[in-house]
Structure formats: structure tokens, C-alpha cells
Amino acid sequence: MERARHERQPEAAGPWDRLACDALIAELQVLREAMLEHEARLAPRLAAVDPSYRDSAVNLAHYLALRRYDLRHVQQRLATMGLSSLGRAETHVLANLDKVLGILHRLAGRGWQSHSTEEPGGLHHGAQLLARHAEALLGAPPPQRDARIMVTLPSEAAHDDALVAALVAAGMDIARINCAHDDAAAWTAMAERVRRHARHGGRPVRVLMDLGGPKLRTGTLRAGPALAHLRPERDALGRVVQPARLGLRAPGTTAEVAGAALTLEVDADWLETLDAGDRVECVDTRGRRRRLRVAERRAAGVLLECRRSLWLGEASELVRAGEPDGARLHGLPQEPGALLLHRGSRLVLVPEREGHPADPAASPPTIGCTLPQALAQARKGDRVWFDDGHLGGVVRRSGARKVEVEITQAREGGQKLAADKGINLPDTEIELPALTLQDLADLPVVAAHADIVGLSFTQSAADVDALRAALAALPGPTPALMLKLETRRGFEALPEILLAAMCVPAAGVMIARGDLAVECGFERMAELQEEILWACEAAHLPVVWATQVLEGLAKTGMPSRAEITDAAMAGRAECVMLNKGPHVVDAMRTLDDILRRMQAHQDKKRPLLRALKSWGAPAVAPQPH
């Protein structure tokens, strides 16, 4: 009886069941109609784009409509049938949807008519448009590497030919000049050196100049005391293996005493009296008596050694043992001004006043703000971040002339805040033009020497239009545009920014992950950068993956494991940016190797099934019987 009842039960619907196909067709047809409706709504803006971006703009409109729906359940059912789940359709959204609809119609035994005339592009056409637009902006990619490498030039690049030549030889494809630093003469010198060494190296290198933009920073602080701390090296048991070494030279000379950790100036006549083996005494800034020994005389001066640590200040005096008079030290390094802030501390932000540095010893501590307009727009309860998110607080009192902040995020034991550090107000609606008066003054030089102009803090389509208008008013060819996304408002306005970017023949987007993470929250950074990559791929606009790529390697010579993984993921962008650092050439070589390896494994977010060589020799491609 049980067996008979079981045999009478109907079979479960298979994955190609007609009813299941019909249900999916109905759902996907709703998506298709939504895409075309969104295209129609955006028709005036789509018509305004450059002809080379017409299909791209339509594809972006379709993609934005698609991503308004939660399609996870639909994707699962499509994957069960062995069909495309629409998860990799960024470059050809409508064409991909129509391909799936056509297959479903045939599985359900229904007729299907091609809609290719309504589709802005298929799989290959969309990818070709993205490659074409990337080449127009960034130049052709080098052999064996699809992603370009951009390098931020340090100030030394204005006069250091060896550095620029090494960067070009190591594979730099775009040189970035940050116009928030240095001056027009230095930018011009950097650009000319890049072009000269690129010609000598026989490889193209483009120049990007970033306008400074309305960067909100801390103002100047009164400098701290002139101090120097010298200490001996000790082994694991605390025994001195190398004494602290101090060099002394006569005033007016610049040579460093070989072997000294620090070289200072003393009176020339007193210096002449010192001989190897002499004993010199000093009372350091803590009131502790220290004895030093003259190790040897050298061409540049005298080398002294001390087996204990010592702090030297402006009042410190060196006296040779047994003599009443000595010599004061000169040339001590000036400690930069900084505020030490703890959780619960109060900090007052005031408008920056030229030539009036804030006093770090003031109570409560006060520091200037380079954009007073931001203070007027901050409100009680708004979050404030300083120094790339290392220090955080909340506005407790606000006014047009000052804002009082309670520090809520700081290291145990306190954290220092110095001058010229970034300030982020993620909750404050700051109405500032993307082009400052300084940017407009810099623009003639930038347009004359740059292949690409970077617009910092892009927040709206109006910002893009303003830069286009300013460039159009200048003589000569118009550079391409790089729109930097580094604020929450910029991210939220991304679709309109992309459509504005498509109004010029060559443009791209830079994901400035440092400021963007501070503005939107570090925990959201991975999500945001993925969404930006997807939207830009749908628009066929090239992307620069920027900020802290191989940062440890570039600055210290030693990368972290996390930043190696980050660099591998960066290959999904059309360009990867390295920041300056003493080991940046090594960082370039490492990045070049990572990008070459990873492009055989992934294309955007599509994994590639390259034959694995890790566990044996690869086989030949499968052949049909």
C-alpha cells in the first residue's frame, strides 16, 4: 500500500519545467521593460553625451535600472538551469538579458524574436568600448599587463633625473603630480622630466595633474622646542653594543660627521680645542649629568660617544672636563607643533589666520581650519575625523566662528594631531565649489603640461561641468578628465557624475579610497569600491584604484600580506596608483609582477580558468570526439 501511494505521487518539476520557465520569463520581462523605461526617462541626458559614449550611456541606464531590484532568488533559479545569472553583465546588460530570455523561450517551446536593434552592445562590443575608452584616457597598456601603473611623484622629481628615469624604466605608465603641493615651477619641471625620460626610454608615459581642490585641513601650529634625543644601542640583556654618537661641526659648514646619528654646530674656537680621548660633560634637559668621550677628529668635525641616553635642548652646554667654560649647541632640530589629544578631550576648531599659528599649550587646545565655510555649516552631533581617520570626534558646540569637538576615537595614552592634516565631516553638507580660486589660477599651467586633469572632491555633475567650462576657455588642446571620488556625496551622485563625464571624449574615475573610507566608514569600503567598479564598467569608463596600494612596501621596503592581496584585487581596474615613498621603484616592480600574474586568473569579476601549474603539468584543451 505504501509503495503504491509513493508511485502515484507526481514527479518533482525539473529545472527546465515549462511553468518554471514561464515564471522566469515573466520576471525578466518586467526587468527588460524597466530598463527601457529608465532609458526613456534619461533620454535628454543620454543625448548630451559625446558620440563615442552614446552606447555606453544607454548601457549605464539599463544597468542602473537592473540594480534597483533584488535578483538573488532569480539568479539562483537561472543558475539551476545552467543559464547566465546576469551577474557578469555590466558591459552588455540588455544584450545579456535578451540572451537569457531567448533561451528560456526555446526551453518553454515559445517563439522568440531577436531584439538586437534595441541593444547598445553585446559581450564583445561592450568590452571593446571599455578598452577603447581606457586607451583614450590612459594610453595603450604595456605588453603582458592590461592594468596601467600610475605613480605619484615626490617633490624631488622636479630636479632628480635619476629618480624619474628609474620610475620610467620600472614601468610607470602615468605620472601623477599633486598640485596641492609644491608650485607651478616644480610641476612644470616634473612634467618636462617625465616626457624627456619617456622619450629616451622609448615608451609612452602620460602626465596627470591633480588640482588641489577644497581640501579641509588643520591649520598651522606654533613649533615645539628644539630638541634631540640620542640613545645607545643595547642587546637583549640591556648591554650597550654601540654608544650614542653625536657629531660636532663649526658654524657655516654643512658636512655631516660620519658615523654620527646627529650633527650639531658649536663655536669653532672651542671645537678646535678638542682632541681624541677628551672627556666632555653635559647636563641634559632632564637635569641629568652625562659624560661623553671624543672618539675621533674627522675632516667634517668631531665625533663624540656617550654610553647613556641624553636629551639635548637649546640651553644645553658642552664643557670639557676640568674647564669652567664650554660651548652652546646650535642647529637642533625643531619639533613640529602637535596637540596631544585623549578620548574625552575637547578640541576647538577656529578659522585659520595667516601668520597666526595656534598654541599647542592653550587650554582647551585650539587649531585652525583652512576652510572657515565648513565651520559655519557643521552642526551639533556631526562626526569629525582627522588625519585620514586616525583621530575622531563629535561636534558638541557649533558656531560661525568656532566649533567645539569632543574626541571619541584615539589611541590609548593619547594621540597627536599636527598641522596640515586632513579633516573630514561626513555628516555635514558642505556647499563648496569643486574648483577653488587657487585651482582656477593653477589651471592654465596644468592644462598646458598635463594630458589629464584630476578634479579633486568631485561631488556632482555641476562640478564636472564647471571644470569643462574652465578648460574650454583656455587656449590649446583640452586635456582628458579624471574625476576623483573621495566624499560620501560624490559616491551618492555617481550616476550623474558618470553621465557628465561622458560628455567629453576621454574621462575616467579615481577611487580615492583614503578619504572615501573616512567619509563613508572603513567597514563599507570594500562594498563601495565594488559598486564603483561595477557602475563604471557599465558606463565603459576606466577606473583608477588608488590610495595605499603597497603602501608599506613603498615607504618601508616591506609589504604586509594584506596589501599584497589588495594589490592583486586592484587588477580589476584599468589603472593602479602607487603613492610616493623611498622604495617606490621596488613597489612598482612588485606591482607589475602581481598584475601580470593575476590577469591570467581574473578579468574584472569574472574568474578565468587558466590551467593551474601548481600541482602538475597543464593538459591540452579538451577536444571533441
C-alpha positions as CSV (number, residue, x, y, z in Angstrom):
1,M,0.0,0.0,0.0
2,E,2.8,2.4,1.0
3,R,4.7,1.6,-2.2
4,A,1.6,2.2,-4.4
5,R,0.9,5.5,-2.7
6,H,4.5,6.6,-3.4
7,E,4.4,5.5,-7.0
8,R,1.2,7.6,-7.6
9,Q,2.9,10.9,-6.4
10,P,3.8,13.2,-9.3
11,E,7.5,13.8,-10.1
12,A,9.0,17.0,-8.9
13,A,9.3,19.7,-11.6
14,G,12.7,19.5,-13.3
15,P,14.8,22.6,-13.8
16,W,13.5,23.0,-17.4
17,D,9.9,22.7,-16.4
18,R,7.8,24.8,-18.7
19,L,5.9,26.5,-15.8
20,A,9.3,27.4,-14.2
21,C,10.5,28.8,-17.5
22,D,7.3,30.8,-17.9
23,A,7.6,32.3,-14.4
24,L,11.2,33.4,-15.1
25,I,10.3,34.8,-18.5
26,A,7.6,36.9,-16.8
27,E,10.0,38.3,-14.2
28,L,12.8,39.0,-16.6
29,Q,10.3,40.7,-19.0
30,V,9.5,43.1,-16.1
31,L,13.2,43.9,-15.8
32,R,13.5,44.5,-19.5
33,E,10.6,46.9,-19.5
34,A,12.1,48.7,-16.5
35,M,15.4,49.1,-18.4
36,L,13.8,50.6,-21.4
37,E,11.6,52.9,-19.3
38,H,14.7,54.2,-17.4
39,E,16.5,54.8,-20.8
40,A,13.5,56.8,-21.9
41,R,13.4,58.9,-18.7
42,L,17.1,59.7,-19.2
43,A,16.8,60.4,-22.9
44,P,17.7,64.2,-22.7
45,R,20.9,63.4,-20.7
46,L,21.8,60.5,-22.9
47,A,21.6,62.7,-26.0
48,A,24.0,65.2,-24.4
49,V,26.9,62.7,-24.1
50,D,29.8,62.6,-26.6
51,P,29.0,60.3,-29.6
52,S,31.7,57.9,-28.6
53,Y,29.9,57.3,-25.3
54,R,26.3,57.0,-26.7
55,D,26.0,53.2,-26.4
56,S,27.8,53.4,-23.1
57,A,25.4,55.9,-21.6
58,V,22.4,53.7,-22.7
59,N,24.0,50.7,-21.2
60,L,24.6,52.5,-17.9
61,A,20.9,53.5,-17.8
62,H,20.0,49.8,-18.3
63,Y,22.4,48.7,-15.5
64,L,21.0,51.3,-13.0
65,A,17.5,50.0,-13.7
66,L,18.6,46.4,-13.3
67,R,20.3,47.1,-9.9
68,R,17.2,48.6,-8.4
69,Y,15.9,45.0,-8.0
70,D,17.0,42.3,-5.6
71,L,17.7,39.5,-8.0
72,R,19.3,36.9,-5.8
73,H,16.4,34.5,-6.0
74,V,16.1,34.9,-9.7
75,Q,19.9,34.3,-10.1
76,Q,19.7,31.1,-8.1
77,R,16.9,29.7,-10.4
78,L,18.7,30.7,-13.5
79,A,21.9,29.0,-12.3
80,T,20.0,25.8,-11.6
81,M,19.0,25.7,-15.2
82,G,22.6,26.2,-16.3
83,L,21.9,29.7,-17.6
84,S,23.7,33.1,-17.2
85,S,22.6,34.5,-13.8
86,L,23.1,38.1,-15.1
87,G,25.9,38.5,-12.5
88,R,28.6,39.5,-15.0
89,A,26.6,41.6,-17.5
90,E,28.0,45.0,-16.7
91,T,29.3,45.8,-20.1
92,H,26.3,44.5,-22.0
93,V,23.2,44.5,-19.7
94,L,20.3,44.3,-22.2
95,A,22.0,42.0,-24.6
96,N,22.8,39.6,-21.7
97,L,19.2,39.7,-20.5
98,D,17.9,39.1,-24.0
99,K,20.2,36.1,-24.5
100,V,18.7,34.5,-21.3
101,L,15.2,35.4,-22.4
102,G,15.7,33.8,-25.8
103,I,17.0,30.5,-24.3
104,L,14.1,30.4,-21.8
105,H,11.6,30.9,-24.6
106,R,13.1,28.0,-26.5
107,L,13.1,25.8,-23.4
108,A,9.5,26.6,-22.9
109,G,8.7,25.9,-26.6
110,R,7.8,29.5,-27.3
111,G,8.9,31.7,-30.2
112,W,11.5,34.4,-29.8
113,Q,12.3,37.4,-31.9
114,S,15.7,38.9,-31.8
115,H,15.9,42.4,-30.2
116,S,19.5,43.2,-31.3
117,T,18.5,46.6,-32.7
118,E,17.5,47.7,-29.2
119,E,20.7,46.5,-27.5
120,P,23.5,49.1,-27.2
121,G,26.1,46.3,-27.4
122,G,26.9,42.7,-26.9
123,L,29.5,40.9,-24.8
124,H,32.4,41.7,-27.1
125,H,31.2,45.2,-28.2
126,G,30.9,46.4,-24.6
127,A,34.3,45.1,-23.6
128,Q,35.8,46.7,-26.7
129,L,34.2,50.1,-25.8
130,L,35.8,49.9,-22.3
131,A,39.2,49.1,-23.8
132,R,38.9,51.9,-26.3
133,H,37.9,54.5,-23.7
134,A,40.7,53.3,-21.4
135,E,43.3,53.7,-24.1
136,A,42.0,57.2,-25.0
137,L,42.5,58.3,-21.4
138,L,45.4,56.3,-20.1
139,G,47.3,55.2,-23.2
140,A,47.8,51.7,-24.6
141,P,48.6,49.1,-21.9
142,P,52.1,47.7,-21.8
143,P,52.8,44.2,-23.2
144,Q,51.7,41.3,-20.9
145,R,49.9,43.7,-18.5
146,D,46.4,45.2,-19.1
147,A,46.3,47.4,-16.0
148,R,48.4,50.6,-16.1
149,I,50.6,51.8,-13.2
150,M,50.3,55.3,-12.0
151,V,52.9,56.8,-9.6
152,T,52.6,59.9,-7.5
153,L,55.8,61.9,-8.0
154,P,57.6,63.3,-4.9
155,S,58.9,66.8,-4.8
156,E,62.4,65.5,-5.7
157,A,61.2,64.6,-9.2
158,A,61.4,68.3,-10.1
159,H,65.2,68.1,-10.0
160,D,66.2,64.4,-9.6
161,D,66.7,63.0,-13.1
162,A,67.9,59.6,-11.8
163,L,64.6,59.1,-9.9
164,V,62.4,59.9,-12.8
165,A,64.5,57.7,-15.2
166,A,64.2,54.8,-12.7
167,L,60.4,55.2,-12.5
168,V,60.1,55.3,-16.3
169,A,62.4,52.2,-16.7
170,A,60.5,50.3,-14.0
171,G,57.2,50.6,-15.9
172,M,55.4,53.8,-14.9
173,D,52.6,54.4,-17.4
174,I,51.2,57.6,-15.9
175,A,53.0,60.1,-13.7
176,R,50.7,61.9,-11.2
177,I,51.6,65.4,-10.0
178,N,49.7,66.5,-6.9
179,C,49.1,70.3,-7.3
180,A,48.1,70.5,-3.6
181,H,51.9,70.6,-3.0
182,D,54.9,72.4,-4.5
183,D,54.3,75.2,-7.1
184,A,53.8,75.8,-10.8
185,A,57.6,75.8,-11.5
186,A,58.0,72.4,-9.8
187,W,55.1,70.9,-11.6
188,T,56.4,72.1,-14.9
189,A,59.9,70.7,-14.2
190,M,58.4,67.3,-13.2
191,A,56.3,67.1,-16.3
192,E,59.2,68.0,-18.6
193,R,61.5,65.4,-16.9
194,V,58.9,62.7,-17.3
195,R,58.5,63.5,-21.0
196,R,62.2,63.6,-21.6
197,H,62.9,60.3,-19.9
198,A,59.9,58.7,-21.6
199,R,61.4,59.7,-25.0
200,H,64.8,58.4,-24.0
201,G,63.2,55.1,-22.8
202,G,61.2,54.7,-25.9
203,R,57.9,54.2,-24.0
204,P,54.9,56.5,-23.7
205,V,54.2,58.0,-20.2
206,R,51.2,60.3,-19.6
207,V,51.1,63.1,-17.1
208,L,48.1,63.6,-14.7
209,M,48.0,66.8,-12.7
210,D,45.5,66.8,-9.7
211,L,44.1,70.2,-8.8
212,G,44.3,70.8,-5.1
213,G,40.5,71.3,-4.6
214,P,38.8,72.5,-1.5
215,K,40.7,70.3,0.9
216,L,39.8,70.8,4.5
217,R,42.9,70.7,6.7
218,T,44.2,71.6,10.1
219,G,46.0,75.0,10.3
220,T,49.5,75.8,11.4
221,L,50.6,75.2,15.0
222,R,53.4,77.0,16.9
223,A,56.5,74.9,16.7
224,G,57.6,72.9,19.7
225,P,61.0,73.2,21.4
226,A,64.3,72.5,19.6
227,L,65.2,69.0,21.0
228,A,67.4,66.0,20.1
229,H,67.2,62.6,21.8
230,L,70.3,60.3,21.4
231,R,70.5,56.8,22.8
232,P,72.9,53.9,22.6
233,E,72.0,50.6,21.0
234,R,71.6,47.7,23.5
235,D,71.4,43.9,23.2
236,A,68.7,41.7,24.6
237,L,70.3,41.8,28.0
238,G,70.4,45.6,28.0
239,R,74.2,45.8,27.4
240,V,75.5,48.7,25.3
241,V,76.7,47.4,21.9
242,Q,77.1,50.8,20.3
243,P,77.2,54.1,22.2
244,A,75.1,57.1,21.2
245,R,77.1,59.2,18.7
246,L,77.0,63.0,18.3
247,G,78.8,64.9,15.6
248,L,80.0,68.5,16.2
249,R,81.0,70.9,13.4
250,A,81.8,74.6,13.0
251,P,79.0,77.1,12.2
252,G,78.6,77.7,8.5
253,T,79.5,74.2,7.4
254,T,77.1,71.7,6.1
255,A,79.1,68.4,6.1
256,E,77.8,65.6,8.3
257,V,80.2,63.9,10.7
258,A,80.5,60.3,9.5
259,G,79.1,57.8,12.0
260,A,77.1,60.3,14.0
261,A,73.3,59.9,14.5
262,L,73.1,63.7,14.6
263,T,75.5,66.5,13.7
264,L,75.2,69.9,15.5
265,E,77.1,73.2,15.5
266,V,79.3,74.6,18.2
267,D,81.7,77.5,18.5
268,A,84.7,76.9,16.1
269,D,87.4,78.0,18.6
270,W,86.1,75.7,21.3
271,L,85.8,72.9,18.8
272,E,89.5,73.3,17.8
273,T,90.5,72.5,21.4
274,L,89.0,69.0,21.4
275,D,91.3,66.0,20.9
276,A,90.5,62.3,20.7
277,G,90.1,60.8,24.1
278,D,89.0,64.1,25.8
279,R,86.1,63.9,28.2
280,V,83.1,66.3,27.8
281,E,80.3,66.8,30.3
282,C,76.7,68.0,29.8
283,V,73.6,68.4,31.9
284,D,70.7,67.3,29.6
285,T,67.2,68.8,29.5
286,R,66.0,66.4,32.3
287,G,68.8,67.7,34.7
288,R,70.8,64.5,34.3
289,R,74.5,64.8,34.1
290,R,76.0,63.0,31.1
291,R,79.6,62.2,30.2
292,L,80.8,62.0,26.6
293,R,84.1,60.9,25.1
294,V,85.7,62.4,22.0
295,A,86.0,59.3,19.8
296,E,88.0,60.9,17.0
297,R,88.5,64.0,14.9
298,R,87.4,63.9,11.3
299,A,87.5,66.2,8.4
300,A,84.0,67.4,9.0
301,G,84.4,67.9,12.7
302,V,84.5,65.8,15.9
303,L,82.7,62.5,16.8
304,L,81.5,62.1,20.5
305,E,80.2,59.0,22.1
306,C,78.0,58.5,25.2
307,R,77.0,55.2,26.8
308,R,73.8,56.6,28.2
309,S,70.8,58.2,26.6
310,L,70.6,62.0,26.7
311,W,68.2,64.8,25.7
312,L,69.7,68.0,24.2
313,G,68.0,71.3,24.1
314,E,68.7,75.0,23.3
315,A,70.1,75.5,26.8
316,S,72.4,72.5,26.7
317,E,76.1,73.3,27.1
318,L,79.1,71.0,26.5
319,V,82.0,71.5,28.8
320,R,85.4,69.8,28.6
321,A,86.3,68.1,31.8
322,G,88.2,70.3,34.2
323,E,87.4,73.6,32.4
324,P,84.9,76.3,33.6
325,D,83.6,77.3,30.2
326,G,82.1,75.4,27.4
327,A,80.0,75.8,24.2
328,R,76.3,76.0,23.4
329,L,74.8,73.8,20.8
330,H,73.2,75.2,17.6
331,G,71.2,73.7,14.8
332,L,69.0,71.4,17.0
333,P,66.0,70.1,15.0
334,Q,62.8,72.0,15.7
335,E,60.0,69.8,17.0
336,P,56.8,70.3,14.9
337,G,53.9,71.6,16.8
338,A,51.3,69.0,17.7
339,L,48.3,68.6,20.0
340,L,48.2,65.5,22.3
341,L,44.5,64.5,22.5
342,H,42.8,61.8,24.5
343,R,39.3,60.3,24.5
344,G,37.1,62.8,26.2
345,S,39.4,65.8,25.3
346,R,37.8,68.9,23.9
347,L,39.3,70.5,20.8
348,V,38.3,73.9,19.4
349,L,38.3,74.5,15.6
350,V,38.6,78.1,14.5
351,P,39.2,79.7,11.1
352,E,42.8,79.6,10.1
353,R,44.5,83.0,10.3
354,E,47.5,83.7,8.1
355,G,50.7,84.1,10.2
356,H,48.9,83.3,13.5
357,P,49.8,79.7,14.4
358,A,47.7,78.2,17.2
359,D,49.4,77.5,20.5
360,P,49.6,73.8,21.4
361,A,49.8,74.7,25.1
362,A,46.4,76.6,25.0
363,S,43.5,75.3,27.1
364,P,41.3,74.0,25.7
365,P,43.6,73.1,22.7
366,T,42.7,75.1,19.6
367,I,43.7,74.5,16.0
368,G,42.9,76.4,12.8
369,C,40.7,75.1,9.9
370,T,41.6,76.0,6.3
371,L,38.0,76.3,5.1
372,P,36.1,78.5,7.5
373,Q,32.9,77.9,5.5
374,A,32.9,74.3,6.8
375,L,32.8,75.5,10.4
376,A,29.6,77.6,9.7
377,Q,27.9,74.5,8.3
378,A,28.8,72.0,11.0
379,R,26.1,71.1,13.4
380,K,25.9,69.6,16.9
381,G,26.2,65.8,16.7
382,D,28.1,65.8,13.4
383,R,31.1,63.5,13.3
384,V,34.6,64.8,12.7
385,W,37.6,62.8,11.5
386,F,41.2,64.0,11.5
387,D,44.4,62.7,9.8
388,D,42.8,60.1,7.5
389,G,40.6,58.7,10.2
390,H,43.2,58.1,12.8
391,L,41.5,60.5,15.3
392,G,37.8,61.1,15.6
393,G,35.3,63.1,17.5
394,V,31.7,64.6,17.6
395,V,30.7,68.3,17.4
396,R,29.4,69.3,20.8
397,R,29.0,73.1,20.1
398,S,28.9,74.8,16.8
399,G,29.0,78.4,15.6
400,A,30.2,80.5,12.7
401,R,33.5,81.4,14.4
402,K,34.3,78.2,16.2
403,V,33.3,74.5,16.6
404,E,34.0,72.5,19.8
405,V,34.7,68.8,19.3
406,E,34.8,66.1,21.8
407,I,37.4,63.4,20.9
408,T,35.8,60.0,20.9
409,Q,38.3,58.0,18.9
410,A,42.0,58.0,19.9
411,R,44.7,55.5,20.9
412,E,45.2,54.5,24.5
413,G,47.6,57.1,26.0
414,G,46.5,59.8,23.6
415,Q,47.2,60.7,20.0
416,K,49.0,63.7,18.4
417,L,47.3,65.9,15.9
418,A,49.7,68.0,13.8
419,A,49.3,70.9,11.3
420,D,48.2,70.2,7.6
421,K,46.3,67.1,8.5
422,G,43.0,66.3,6.7
423,I,39.6,67.0,8.3
424,N,36.5,65.1,7.2
425,L,33.0,66.0,8.1
426,P,30.9,63.1,6.7
427,D,27.6,64.2,8.2
428,T,28.0,67.9,7.2
429,E,26.5,69.1,4.0
430,I,29.3,71.4,2.9
431,E,28.4,73.6,-0.1
432,L,31.7,74.3,-1.7
433,P,32.7,74.6,-5.4
434,A,35.0,71.8,-6.6
435,L,37.2,74.5,-8.3
436,T,38.7,76.9,-5.8
437,L,40.2,80.3,-6.7
438,Q,43.6,78.7,-6.4
439,D,42.6,75.9,-8.8
440,L,41.4,78.4,-11.4
441,A,44.7,80.3,-11.1
442,D,46.7,77.0,-11.5
443,L,44.6,75.7,-14.4
444,P,46.5,77.5,-17.2
445,V,49.7,75.8,-16.2
446,V,48.1,72.5,-15.6
447,A,46.3,72.5,-18.9
448,A,49.5,73.4,-20.7
449,H,51.5,70.5,-19.3
450,A,49.1,67.7,-18.4
451,D,47.5,65.0,-20.5
452,I,44.9,64.5,-17.8
453,V,43.4,67.0,-15.3
454,G,42.3,65.5,-12.0
455,L,39.3,67.1,-10.3
456,S,39.6,66.6,-6.5
457,F,36.5,66.1,-4.3
458,T,34.1,65.7,-7.3
459,Q,30.6,65.8,-5.7
460,S,28.1,66.5,-8.6
461,A,27.7,66.7,-12.3
462,A,27.8,70.5,-11.8
463,D,31.4,70.2,-10.6
464,V,32.3,68.3,-13.8
465,D,30.6,70.9,-16.0
466,A,32.5,73.7,-14.2
467,L,35.8,72.1,-15.0
468,R,34.8,71.5,-18.6
469,A,33.8,75.2,-19.0
470,A,37.0,76.4,-17.4
471,L,39.2,74.2,-19.6
472,A,37.2,75.2,-22.7
473,A,38.1,78.9,-22.1
474,L,41.8,78.2,-22.2
475,P,43.8,78.1,-25.5
476,G,45.2,74.8,-26.9
477,P,44.0,71.2,-26.8
478,T,41.8,70.3,-23.9
479,P,43.2,67.6,-21.5
480,A,41.2,64.5,-20.5
481,L,39.4,64.4,-17.2
482,M,40.0,62.3,-14.1
483,L,37.2,62.6,-11.5
484,K,38.2,61.7,-8.0
485,L,35.6,60.1,-5.8
486,E,36.6,60.9,-2.2
487,T,33.4,62.0,-0.4
488,R,30.1,60.4,0.5
489,R,28.2,63.0,-1.6
490,G,30.3,62.1,-4.6
491,F,29.6,58.4,-4.2
492,E,25.9,59.0,-3.9
493,A,25.9,61.2,-7.0
494,L,28.0,58.7,-9.0
495,P,25.4,58.1,-11.8
496,E,25.0,61.8,-12.7
497,I,28.8,62.2,-12.4
498,L,29.4,59.4,-14.9
499,L,26.9,60.9,-17.4
500,A,28.6,64.3,-17.1
501,A,32.0,62.6,-17.6
502,M,30.7,61.0,-20.9
503,C,30.2,64.5,-22.3
504,V,33.9,64.6,-23.1
505,P,35.9,62.2,-25.4
506,A,38.2,60.9,-22.7
507,A,37.4,60.7,-18.9
508,G,37.8,58.3,-16.0
509,V,37.2,57.8,-12.3
510,M,39.7,57.6,-9.5
511,I,38.6,55.7,-6.3
512,A,40.4,57.8,-3.7
513,R,40.0,55.1,-1.0
514,G,41.6,57.1,1.8
515,D,39.1,59.9,2.1
516,L,36.3,57.8,0.9
517,A,36.8,55.3,3.7
518,V,36.9,58.0,6.3
519,E,33.7,59.7,4.8
520,C,31.6,56.5,4.5
521,G,33.1,54.2,7.1
522,F,36.0,51.8,6.8
523,E,33.6,48.9,7.2
524,R,31.9,49.9,4.0
525,M,35.0,50.5,1.9
526,A,35.1,47.0,0.3
527,E,31.4,47.4,-0.7
528,L,31.8,50.9,-2.1
529,Q,34.7,50.1,-4.3
530,E,32.9,47.2,-5.8
531,E,29.9,49.3,-6.6
532,I,32.0,52.0,-8.2
533,L,33.8,49.4,-10.3
534,W,30.5,47.9,-11.5
535,A,28.9,51.2,-12.3
536,C,32.0,52.4,-14.2
537,E,32.2,49.1,-16.1
538,A,28.6,49.5,-17.1
539,A,29.5,53.0,-18.3
540,H,32.6,51.7,-20.1
541,L,34.6,54.3,-18.2
542,P,38.1,53.4,-17.0
543,V,38.9,53.3,-13.2
544,V,42.0,54.1,-11.2
545,W,42.3,52.1,-8.0
546,A,44.1,54.5,-5.7
547,T,45.4,55.1,-2.1
548,Q,47.7,52.9,0.0
549,V,48.4,50.3,-2.7
550,L,51.6,48.6,-1.4
551,E,52.0,51.5,1.0
552,G,54.2,49.6,3.4
553,L,56.5,48.4,0.6
554,A,56.8,51.9,-0.9
555,K,57.5,53.5,2.5
556,T,59.5,50.9,4.4
557,G,60.6,48.3,1.9
558,M,58.5,45.6,3.5
559,P,54.9,44.9,2.4
560,S,52.2,43.4,4.5
561,R,50.3,40.3,3.5
562,A,47.0,42.3,3.4
563,E,48.4,44.8,0.9
564,I,49.7,42.1,-1.4
565,T,46.1,40.7,-1.6
566,D,44.8,44.3,-2.1
567,A,47.2,44.8,-5.0
568,A,46.0,41.5,-6.6
569,M,42.4,42.7,-6.4
570,A,43.4,46.1,-7.9
571,G,44.0,44.4,-11.3
572,R,40.2,44.6,-11.9
573,A,40.7,48.4,-12.5
574,E,42.2,49.8,-15.7
575,C,44.9,51.6,-13.7
576,V,46.5,51.2,-10.2
577,M,48.1,54.1,-8.4
578,L,51.1,54.0,-6.1
579,N,51.9,56.8,-3.7
580,K,55.4,58.2,-3.3
581,G,57.9,56.6,-0.9
582,P,61.7,55.9,-0.7
583,H,61.1,52.3,-2.0
584,V,58.5,53.2,-4.7
585,V,60.6,51.7,-7.5
586,D,60.6,48.4,-5.7
587,A,56.9,48.7,-5.2
588,M,56.4,49.3,-8.9
589,R,58.3,46.1,-9.8
590,T,56.3,44.1,-7.3
591,L,53.0,45.5,-8.5
592,D,54.0,44.8,-12.1
593,D,54.6,41.2,-11.2
594,I,51.4,40.8,-9.3
595,L,49.3,42.4,-12.1
596,R,50.8,40.2,-14.7
597,R,50.2,37.0,-12.7
598,M,46.6,37.9,-11.7
599,Q,45.3,38.9,-15.1
600,A,45.7,35.2,-16.1
601,H,43.2,34.4,-13.3
602,Q,40.6,37.1,-13.4
603,D,39.0,39.6,-15.8
604,K,37.1,42.2,-13.8
605,K,34.9,40.0,-11.5
606,R,35.0,37.0,-13.9
607,P,37.3,34.2,-12.9
608,L,39.4,32.7,-15.7
609,L,40.1,29.0,-15.7
610,R,43.7,29.2,-16.7
611,A,45.4,25.8,-16.5
612,L,46.9,25.5,-13.0
613,K,50.6,24.7,-12.9
614,S,50.8,24.4,-9.1
615,W,50.1,20.7,-8.9
616,G,51.3,19.2,-12.2
617,A,51.9,19.9,-15.8
618,P,48.9,21.5,-17.6
619,A,46.9,19.4,-20.0
620,V,45.9,20.5,-23.5
621,A,42.5,21.9,-24.1
622,P,39.7,19.2,-24.2
623,Q,39.0,18.1,-27.8
624,P,35.6,17.0,-29.1
625,H,35.4,13.3,-30.1
